[in-house]
């Protein structure tokens, strides 16, 4: 979903007051944009008196939009505070330093929004990989799920991505949260070894093996590497 599509979906769920707040906050963020700090690096606009207005709106988004999760059939893939924060980061054209600062200083919800916004930001290559790796070291399942989105699929190293898959299996984050998992798992024999070892450890400890493990393992065989990628059916996802 593009930022334009996300905004339209969000506005359909907001009341008049919520839409007015979102419009004003996004306008303010777009006016601000990334600016160089005193050291000459673009880290987002900050004055001597404190954060920029849009950053305050980023922090307070939960007070201005309902926090309900999407209803069945709702096209918005995130809850409303998450979506509003994603839109603010995009409107401000937040750079890597700004994203890192908001992540470091933010609550769990704010950190999650930064991670979800990464695919929509104009970042250089793997600038935000440290944020993803930090999230994957937590046991917050919503943070882990946000960390394994499209940005991670494109920029995590093979080793880090394999560890991310294992983290999802360990914490119960569904495989559907892992962007492009079929592409990256296909023919990955090292991932196969790691998954097999993990399954053996679980079995030896008398614990169940996550059902998603077999789905990933099936794609890691050398023969799967040459097979065409098949889209998941709705029932499988």
C-alpha positions as CSV (number, residue, x, y, z in Angstrom):
1,X,0.0,0.0,0.0
2,X,1.4,3.4,-1.0
3,X,1.4,6.4,1.3
4,X,-1.4,7.9,-0.8
5,X,-3.5,4.7,-0.5
6,X,-2.7,4.5,3.2
7,X,-3.8,8.0,3.8
8,X,-7.1,7.5,2.0
9,X,-7.8,4.3,3.9
10,X,-7.0,6.0,7.2
11,X,-9.2,9.0,6.5
12,X,-12.1,6.7,5.8
13,X,-11.8,5.5,9.4
14,X,-11.4,8.9,11.1
15,X,-14.1,11.2,12.3
16,X,-14.1,14.9,11.2
17,X,-11.8,15.9,14.1
18,X,-9.4,13.2,13.4
19,X,-9.2,14.0,9.7
20,X,-8.6,17.7,10.5
21,X,-5.8,16.8,12.9
22,X,-4.1,14.4,10.4
23,X,-4.3,17.0,7.6
24,X,-2.8,19.7,9.8
25,X,0.0,17.4,11.1
26,X,0.9,16.2,7.6
27,X,1.0,19.7,6.3
28,X,3.3,20.8,9.1
29,X,5.6,17.8,8.5
30,X,5.8,18.4,4.7
31,X,6.7,22.1,5.4
32,X,9.5,21.1,7.8
33,X,11.1,18.3,5.9
34,X,14.7,17.2,6.7
35,X,17.1,20.0,7.5
36,X,20.8,20.0,8.4
37,X,21.8,20.3,12.0
38,X,24.7,22.3,13.3
39,X,27.1,19.5,12.5
40,X,26.1,19.6,8.8
41,X,24.2,16.3,8.7
42,X,20.6,16.1,7.9
43,X,18.9,14.8,11.0
44,X,15.5,16.4,10.9
45,X,14.5,19.9,12.0
46,X,15.2,20.6,15.6
47,X,15.4,24.0,17.2
48,X,17.2,25.0,20.4
49,X,13.8,24.9,22.1
50,X,13.1,21.3,21.4
51,X,11.7,18.9,18.7
52,X,10.0,20.1,15.6
53,X,6.2,20.4,15.7
54,X,5.7,17.3,13.5
55,X,7.9,15.2,15.8
56,X,5.6,16.2,18.7
57,X,2.6,15.2,16.5
58,X,4.4,11.9,15.8
59,X,4.6,11.2,19.6
60,X,1.0,12.3,20.3
61,X,-0.7,10.6,17.4
62,X,-2.4,8.0,19.6
63,X,-4.3,10.8,21.4
64,X,-5.8,12.2,18.1
65,X,-6.8,9.0,16.3
66,X,-8.5,5.9,17.5
67,X,-6.3,3.0,18.3
68,X,-8.7,0.3,17.1
69,X,-7.3,-2.4,14.9
70,X,-8.6,-2.7,11.3
71,X,-12.0,-4.4,10.9
72,X,-12.3,-7.5,8.6
73,X,-12.1,-6.3,5.0
74,X,-10.6,-2.9,6.0
75,X,-7.7,-2.1,3.6
76,X,-5.6,-0.4,6.3
77,X,-2.9,-2.8,7.2
78,X,-2.0,-1.0,10.5
79,X,-3.8,0.4,13.5
80,X,-4.5,4.1,13.2
81,X,-1.7,5.5,15.4
82,X,0.8,3.4,13.5
83,X,-0.6,4.5,10.1
84,X,-0.6,8.2,11.2
85,X,3.0,8.0,12.3
86,X,4.0,6.3,9.0
87,X,2.4,9.1,7.1
88,X,4.1,11.7,9.2
89,X,7.5,10.2,8.6
90,X,6.9,10.0,4.9
91,X,5.5,13.6,4.7
92,X,8.6,14.9,6.6
93,X,10.9,12.9,4.2
94,X,12.6,11.7,7.4
95,X,16.2,10.7,6.8
96,X,18.1,7.8,8.5
97,X,19.3,10.0,11.4
98,X,15.8,11.3,12.1
99,X,14.4,7.8,12.0
100,X,17.1,6.5,14.3
101,X,16.5,9.4,16.8
102,X,12.8,8.9,16.9
103,X,13.3,5.1,17.3
104,X,15.8,5.5,20.1
105,X,13.7,8.0,22.0
106,X,10.3,6.5,21.3
107,X,7.9,4.3,23.1
108,X,7.3,0.7,21.8
109,X,4.4,2.0,19.6
110,X,6.6,4.8,18.2
111,X,9.5,2.4,17.5
112,X,7.1,0.1,15.7
113,X,5.9,2.9,13.5
114,X,9.4,3.8,12.5
115,X,10.1,0.3,11.5
116,X,6.8,0.1,9.5
117,X,7.7,3.4,7.7
118,X,11.2,2.3,6.5
119,X,10.0,1.0,3.1
120,X,8.4,4.4,2.5
121,X,11.5,6.5,3.3
122,X,14.2,7.6,1.0
123,X,17.1,5.9,2.8
124,X,20.5,5.1,1.5
125,X,20.9,1.3,1.1
126,X,21.1,-0.3,4.6
127,X,21.2,2.9,6.7
128,X,18.4,1.7,9.0
129,X,19.5,-1.9,9.4
130,X,20.7,-1.2,13.0
131,X,17.1,-0.3,13.9
132,X,15.8,-3.6,12.5
133,X,18.5,-5.6,14.2
134,X,17.8,-3.8,17.5
135,X,14.1,-4.7,17.2
136,X,14.9,-8.3,16.6
137,X,16.8,-8.5,19.8
138,X,13.6,-7.7,21.8
139,X,10.8,-10.1,22.8
140,X,8.1,-7.6,21.8
141,X,6.2,-9.6,19.1
142,X,4.6,-6.5,17.5
143,X,8.1,-4.9,17.2
144,X,9.6,-8.1,15.8
145,X,6.7,-8.4,13.2
146,X,7.3,-4.8,12.2
147,X,11.0,-5.4,11.8
148,X,10.7,-8.2,9.3
149,X,8.9,-6.2,6.7
150,X,10.0,-5.2,3.1
151,X,12.9,-3.2,4.3
152,X,14.4,-6.2,6.1
153,X,13.8,-8.4,3.1
154,X,15.9,-6.1,0.9
155,X,18.7,-5.1,3.3
156,X,19.3,-7.7,6.0
157,X,22.4,-9.8,5.5
158,X,21.8,-13.5,4.9
159,X,22.9,-14.3,8.4
160,X,20.8,-11.6,10.0
161,X,17.8,-12.6,7.9
162,X,18.1,-16.3,9.0
163,X,18.3,-15.2,12.6
164,X,15.2,-13.1,12.0
165,X,13.2,-16.1,10.7
166,X,14.3,-18.1,13.8
167,X,13.3,-15.2,16.0
168,X,9.8,-15.2,14.5
169,X,9.4,-19.0,15.0
170,X,10.7,-18.7,18.6
171,X,8.4,-15.9,19.6
172,X,5.3,-17.0,17.6
173,X,5.3,-14.2,15.1
174,X,3.5,-15.7,12.0
175,X,5.4,-16.4,8.9
176,X,3.1,-14.1,7.0
177,X,4.7,-11.1,8.7
178,X,8.1,-11.9,7.1
179,X,8.2,-10.1,3.8
180,X,9.5,-12.1,0.8
181,X,10.3,-15.1,2.9
182,X,9.7,-17.5,0.0
183,X,12.3,-15.7,-2.2
184,X,14.9,-15.5,0.5
185,X,14.4,-19.0,1.9
186,X,14.5,-20.8,-1.5
187,X,17.5,-23.1,-1.7
188,X,19.1,-21.7,1.4
189,X,20.9,-24.8,2.8
190,X,22.4,-22.9,5.8
191,X,18.9,-21.9,6.8
192,X,17.8,-25.5,6.5
193,X,20.6,-26.5,8.9
194,X,19.5,-23.9,11.4
195,X,15.9,-24.9,11.2
196,X,16.7,-28.6,11.5
197,X,18.8,-27.9,14.6
198,X,16.1,-25.8,16.1
199,X,13.4,-28.5,15.5
200,X,15.6,-31.1,17.1
201,X,16.2,-28.9,20.2
202,X,12.4,-28.4,20.5
203,X,11.6,-32.1,20.1
204,X,14.3,-33.1,22.6
205,X,12.9,-30.6,25.1
206,X,9.4,-32.0,24.6
207,X,8.1,-28.8,23.0
208,X,6.1,-28.5,19.9
209,X,7.8,-27.5,16.6
210,X,6.1,-24.4,15.1
211,X,4.0,-25.3,12.1
212,X,5.6,-22.5,10.1
213,X,9.0,-24.2,10.4
214,X,8.0,-27.0,7.9
215,X,6.8,-24.4,5.4
216,X,10.1,-22.6,5.4
217,X,12.1,-25.8,5.5
218,X,10.4,-27.2,2.4
219,X,11.7,-24.3,0.4
220,X,15.3,-24.6,1.6
221,X,16.1,-27.8,-0.3
222,X,18.4,-27.5,-3.3
223,X,15.6,-28.7,-5.6
224,X,13.4,-25.9,-4.4
225,X,16.0,-23.4,-5.6
226,X,15.2,-24.2,-9.2
227,X,11.4,-24.5,-8.8
228,X,9.2,-21.5,-9.7
229,X,7.9,-19.4,-6.8
230,X,4.3,-20.0,-6.2
231,X,2.1,-17.4,-4.7
232,X,0.5,-18.3,-1.4
233,X,-3.2,-19.0,-1.4
234,X,-5.4,-17.1,1.0
235,X,-5.9,-20.2,3.0
236,X,-2.1,-20.8,3.3
237,X,-1.4,-17.2,4.3
